[in-house]
Amino acid sequence: MFLKLRGEYLMRLFKSTFAAALITFSGFASALTNSSEWPVTDFTDSSVDHSEIMSGGPPKDGIPAIDDPEFVDIAAAGEWLQNKEPVIVLEIGGIAKAYPLSILMWHEIVNDEIGDTGVSVTFCPLCNASIVFDRDLNGVRYDFGTTGRLRLSDMVMYDRQTESWWQQFTGEGIIGKMNGEKLKQIPSNIVAFESFKKQYPEGRVLSRKTGYQRTYGRNPYAGYDDINSSPFLYRGKTDKRLRPMERVLSLRANDKTILFDLTSLRDKPVVNSEFEGTSFVVLAFENMNSALDKAEISASRLIPSAAVYSAVLGEKKLTFELNDGVVTDVETGSEWNIFGIAEKGELAGNQLQQLDQGVHFAFAWLAFDPEAQIFKH
């Protein structure tokens, strides 16, 4: 339904006198980006081709970011959040928070603070890209909103301090005063709510009290993640190595990237390997609802939670295996969960270093990083 609404919005825009003077159907070009919405933004200071930027339908802040988030405890969240529903989990300095995709779907950005760290939790449904950024840069704390524009089908954000435009997928400033700057990504996980509850029983969950009326729990992109479908509003090249809507887990080292497709990880959910001199383990547990399948997220098919961790703990290199649904390391027999934390055994309480950059649709990762390698099992 939401894709239809986006399309209807664009058609109304196209038929208007103003839009007809600025836009051609084949390319929502740079004139659109220089509208009166952006009197402060310097569009001449840019590192991207403006012809790649398209209207996504809604105007500036038409998809409203959450700037003053409220949180509830596990019990309160459990009154409306089902066990298998996906949440973005962020833990900093012993403080753990969960951000349900059922809420992020409608807002795409949450500007928050965890301890002394300012964070922006972002989700672009069209790219299935959930990325958390440190929003403190060069001594300034930035607040981010949505421009209503897309580049390569990915959300273009803006900061309210300078009204510069930022590419969500890369965290890079692409237009305006902050062009060329880059936000630091903070490791996070997307897991089932029940996994968050088990690991962080004192954790806090983003509340549905956002200040906006939305049908939280509904997926306005129903059917979008069908592996045989095509990305919406994408005009870039398609890499033939993977189906565009395949979910991929990414690992980057020494400026090189390797991708793991989640379809293969269903058959081999634990992978021990090495990339660019880094020993790692991939863990994948098929235990959460897709946020982009059925109209009701809680009724959607199950997909894997997946992450990449360093296989080296202290001075010891570990090898992992799956036994009766439980991940253990060969060296000590300790049991590990999706957060890379040993729950039982000799290493109980230890946590592996997370290495991945998240799970995204293949078309998006390969559009921004066409030299990425594909892992061969």
Secondary structure, 3 states (H helix, E strand, C coil): CHHHHHHHHHHHHHHCHHHHHHCECCECCHHHHCCCCCCCCCCCCECCCHHHEEECCCCCCCCCCECCCCEEEHHHHCCCCCCCCEEEEEEECCEEEEEEHHHHHHHCEEEEEECCEEEEEEEECCCCEEEEEECEECCEECCEEEEEEEECCEEEEEECCCCCEEECCCCEEEECCCCCCECEEECCEEEEHHHHHHHCCCCEEECCCCCCCCCCCECCCCCCCCCCCCCCCCCCCCCCCCCCCCEEEEEEECCEEEEEEHHHHHHCCEEEEEECCEEEEEEEEEEEECCCCCCEHHHCCEEEEEEEEECEECCEECCEEEECCEEEECCCCCEECCCCEEEECCCCCCECCECEEEEEEHHHHHHHCCCCEECCC
